Amino acid sequence: MLKIQVEEASKRFQYEWIFKNLNLNLKSGDAIAITGGNGSGKSTLLKCLSGSIPLSSGNITYQTQNQPVADSDWFYHLTVSAPYMELPEEFTLKELLEFHFKFKTPLPGLSIDKIIETLYLESHANKPIAQFSSGMKQRVKLGVALFSDVPLVFLDEPTSNLDVKGVNWYQELVEQYKKDRIIIVCSNDSREYEYCTQKLNLEDYK
């Protein structure tokens, strides 16, 4: 079981506070939505929680099986899907998945072919990512995040570039694969976090 403890976390850029004095406790099985207006700092909080940028003050700790996880090892336990993440466009879809799963283990019962089928991209398996539409790329990002065998998944604006059919696909996918994980969703769209049992409005921590 993974646990995350956030104590008096604060982040500022120059003289502007993005958030201040934020406290949070999460454990496997929790799903939380981080909401707030555009530019409120949702993605910044996600980056702090995932360890990609440091806090200005406060602490974030990870524990697994009641043992602390070193900051440098957090990445082993998590995946991220976000609009600002780039996919290596020279790879074909199959090459991309094979490359990714050299570093992460797929969930039990999922092969590369099964993942491509679940993404509804069978006819594009050997096509370069550069030729994918924005919606297809978004499905790939979500698949890579959710199909990896990790206890923590960060989803930033997970349905960006998805049509109505794609949103329904995302909702079904999360429902199927969220069990026993911590899911953290940054969003202003309720369709993206209907399944979340907790909600944190970043505007409350300015």
Residue, then its C-alpha position, 0 to 999 in steps of 0.5 A: m500500500l502506498k501512502i502520501q503525506v503532504e504537510e504545510a506544502s507551499k509553492r511560490f514563483q518569485y513573489e507570487w504564491i501558487f498555494k500555501n499551507l496545504n495538508l493532505n493525506l492519501k492512501s491506495g484506493d483514494a481518488i482526488a480531484i484538484t480543481g481551480g480556475n485556469g492558471s490557479g496552479k493545478s499543474t504546478l501542484l501535480k508537479c510538486l506531488s510527483g517530485s518533478i519540481p520542489l516545494s518552496s516550503g513544507n514536506i511531501t513524503y511517500q511510504t510503501q509498506n510503511q517504509p519511507v520512499a526516497d525522493s529519488d525513487w518516487f518515479y518508480h511508483l507513478t505515471v503521469s498523463a498531461p497535455y504538456m507531455e510530449l510523445p516521441e513522434e518518430f516512434t510507431l505506436k508499437e515501438l513507443l509501447e515497447f520502449h515505455f514498458k522497458f521501464k514500467t511493467p504492464l498490469p497483469g494480463l496486458s500485452i502490447d497487442k491487448i493495450i493497442e486493442t484497448l486504445y482502439l488503435e489496431s490499424h495504427a500500430n505501425k504508424p509514426i506517432a507524428q501522424f496521430s491526431s491530437g485525440m489519438k495521442q491523448r488516448v496513448k498518454l492515458g493508456v501508458a499511464l493507466f496500463s502501467d503497474v504502479p500504485l499512483v496515477f496523475l491525470d492532468e486534464p485527461t479528456s483534453n482533445l477527446d470527443v464525446k466517445g473518447v470521454n466515455w472511453y476514458q470514464e470506463l477505463v478509469e473505472q476498470y483500472k482505478k482499484d487499489r491505486i491513488i488517482i490524482v486528477c487536475s481538472n475543471d471538468s466534472r466529467e473527468y473526476e466523477y469517480c473521485t471521492q475527494k476534492l481539493n479546490l486550490e483557490d482555498y490555499k492562496 
